[in-house]
Amino acid sequence: MHPDLQHIQQAIDHAVRGMSSQQLAWHQNGKWSAAAILEHLSLTYSGTAKSLQRCLKAGQPSITAANWRQRVAGFVVTGLRYMPGGRQAPAMVLPTGAAPETVLVDVQRNLAAADDAISRCEAQFGASSKIANHPILGPLTAEQWRIFHLVHGRHHMKQITRIRGQMVNRG
């Protein structure tokens, strides 16, 4: 696994280490649980893998020109490595209520699938080639896909850390 994606796998493992299924499912009203966050991440990884597998099957990248919003967002996330908060996740990666008992295995499997697809696209299309569009960030290179997942994952690990603190504080 690429070091950036291995780092996020380790961060996920660390963030949820020792949490029971009940703790993974706990949430404040209107907020996601740790399990929902993991499901969201899992969906982003599987979406990346599927998108890139289609490019590999077609034998060419699947990109369109970025608009100005995508260029700015892409720079902020992949250039500055900052994930702004407060944005609603796209519908295709909203958690649907996966069982807390299965989300950790799913996120690990889907991260590995994304890593494989990114690496295969990088080998086939070149390291400097944009390989596929992200719905918010526009067309990304393999390295930018990795950075996106690293920054996105770190953003959500901070949320899981806050959830753990809230559980402790509530007694």
C-alpha positions as CSV (number, residue, x, y, z in Angstrom):
1,M,0.0,0.0,0.0
2,H,1.2,3.5,-0.8
3,P,2.5,5.3,2.3
4,D,-0.1,8.0,2.3
5,L,-2.9,5.5,2.2
6,Q,-1.1,3.3,4.7
7,H,-0.9,6.3,7.0
8,I,-4.7,6.8,6.8
9,Q,-5.3,3.1,7.5
10,Q,-3.2,3.4,10.6
11,A,-5.0,6.6,11.7
12,I,-8.4,4.8,11.3
13,D,-7.1,1.8,13.3
14,H,-5.8,4.1,16.0
15,A,-9.0,6.3,16.1
16,V,-11.3,3.3,16.7
17,R,-9.1,1.0,18.7
18,G,-10.9,-0.5,21.6
19,M,-14.3,0.9,20.6
20,S,-17.2,-1.5,21.0
21,S,-20.0,-1.8,18.4
22,Q,-22.2,0.2,20.7
23,Q,-19.6,2.9,21.0
24,L,-19.1,3.0,17.2
25,A,-22.9,3.5,16.8
26,W,-23.2,6.3,19.4
27,H,-23.9,9.8,18.1
28,Q,-25.4,13.1,19.2
29,N,-28.7,14.1,17.6
30,G,-28.2,15.2,14.0
31,K,-24.5,14.1,13.9
32,W,-22.8,11.0,12.4
33,S,-21.6,8.2,14.6
34,A,-18.0,6.8,14.2
35,A,-19.6,3.9,12.3
36,A,-21.3,6.3,9.9
37,I,-18.0,8.2,9.4
38,L,-16.3,4.9,8.6
39,E,-19.1,3.9,6.3
40,H,-18.7,7.3,4.5
41,L,-15.0,6.8,4.1
42,S,-15.6,3.3,2.9
43,L,-18.0,4.6,0.3
44,T,-15.5,7.2,-0.9
45,Y,-12.8,4.5,-1.3
46,S,-15.1,2.1,-3.1
47,G,-16.3,5.0,-5.4
48,T,-12.7,5.9,-6.2
49,A,-11.8,2.2,-6.9
50,K,-14.9,1.8,-9.2
51,S,-14.3,5.0,-11.1
52,L,-10.6,4.2,-11.7
53,Q,-11.4,0.6,-12.6
54,R,-13.7,2.0,-15.4
55,C,-10.8,4.1,-16.7
56,L,-8.5,1.1,-16.7
57,K,-11.1,-1.0,-18.5
58,A,-11.6,1.8,-21.1
59,G,-7.8,2.2,-21.4
60,Q,-7.9,5.9,-20.9
61,P,-8.5,8.5,-18.2
62,S,-12.1,9.8,-17.7
63,I,-11.7,13.5,-17.2
64,T,-13.3,16.8,-18.1
65,A,-12.0,20.3,-17.7
66,A,-12.1,21.7,-14.2
67,N,-14.3,24.8,-13.5
68,W,-12.9,27.6,-11.3
69,R,-14.6,26.2,-8.2
70,Q,-13.0,22.8,-8.7
71,R,-9.6,24.3,-9.3
72,V,-9.8,26.3,-6.1
73,A,-11.2,23.3,-4.1
74,G,-8.6,21.0,-5.6
75,F,-5.8,23.4,-4.7
76,V,-7.0,23.8,-1.1
77,V,-7.3,20.1,-0.5
78,T,-4.5,18.6,-2.5
79,G,-2.1,21.6,-2.6
80,L,-2.6,23.1,0.9
81,R,-3.7,19.7,2.3
82,Y,-6.7,21.3,4.1
83,M,-10.2,20.0,4.3
84,P,-12.7,22.7,4.9
85,G,-15.5,21.7,7.2
86,G,-19.3,22.2,6.9
87,R,-19.8,20.8,3.4
88,Q,-22.5,18.2,2.8
89,A,-21.2,15.0,1.5
90,P,-22.4,14.0,-2.0
91,A,-25.4,11.7,-2.0
92,M,-23.5,8.7,-3.3
93,V,-21.2,8.7,-0.2
94,L,-23.8,9.4,2.5
95,P,-23.9,6.7,5.1
96,T,-26.9,4.4,5.0
97,G,-26.6,2.7,8.3
98,A,-24.1,-0.1,7.8
99,A,-23.7,-2.3,10.8
100,P,-21.0,-1.1,13.2
101,E,-19.6,-4.7,13.3
102,T,-18.8,-4.6,9.6
103,V,-17.7,-1.0,8.9
104,L,-14.0,-1.4,9.9
105,V,-13.5,-4.5,7.7
106,D,-15.3,-2.7,4.8
107,V,-13.2,0.4,5.1
108,Q,-10.0,-1.6,5.1
109,R,-11.1,-3.6,2.1
110,N,-12.2,-0.6,0.1
111,L,-9.1,1.5,0.9
112,A,-7.0,-1.4,-0.4
113,A,-9.1,-1.5,-3.6
114,A,-8.7,2.2,-4.1
115,D,-4.9,2.0,-3.5
116,D,-4.7,-0.8,-6.1
117,A,-6.8,1.1,-8.7
118,I,-4.8,4.4,-8.1
119,S,-1.5,2.6,-8.5
120,R,-2.6,0.7,-11.6
121,C,-3.9,4.0,-13.2
122,E,-0.6,5.7,-12.3
123,A,1.4,2.9,-14.0
124,Q,-0.9,2.8,-17.1
125,F,-1.5,6.5,-17.7
126,G,1.6,8.1,-16.1
127,A,2.2,9.9,-12.8
128,S,1.6,13.4,-14.2
129,S,-1.7,12.5,-16.0
130,K,-5.1,13.4,-14.6
131,I,-6.9,10.1,-14.3
132,A,-10.4,10.8,-13.2
133,N,-12.7,13.5,-11.9
134,H,-13.5,13.9,-8.3
135,P,-17.1,15.3,-8.0
136,I,-16.0,18.4,-6.1
137,L,-12.3,18.7,-6.8
138,G,-12.4,18.0,-10.6
139,P,-9.7,16.0,-12.4
140,L,-7.0,14.6,-10.2
141,T,-3.7,12.8,-10.8
142,A,-2.9,9.5,-8.9
143,E,-0.9,11.5,-6.3
144,Q,-3.7,14.0,-5.9
145,W,-6.2,11.1,-5.3
146,R,-3.9,9.8,-2.6
147,I,-3.6,13.2,-1.0
148,F,-7.4,13.8,-1.1
149,H,-8.0,10.5,0.7
150,L,-5.3,11.3,3.3
151,V,-6.6,14.8,4.0
152,H,-10.2,13.6,3.9
153,G,-9.5,10.7,6.2
154,R,-7.6,12.9,8.7
155,H,-10.5,15.3,8.7
156,H,-12.8,12.5,9.7
157,M,-10.4,11.0,12.3
158,K,-10.6,14.4,14.1
159,Q,-14.4,13.9,14.2
160,I,-14.1,10.4,15.7
161,T,-11.7,11.7,18.3
162,R,-14.3,14.4,19.2
163,I,-17.0,11.7,19.4
164,R,-14.8,9.6,21.8
165,G,-14.4,12.7,24.0
166,Q,-18.1,13.3,24.0
167,M,-18.8,9.8,25.1
168,V,-16.3,10.1,28.0
169,N,-17.7,13.5,29.0
170,R,-21.3,12.2,29.1
171,G,-20.4,9.5,31.6
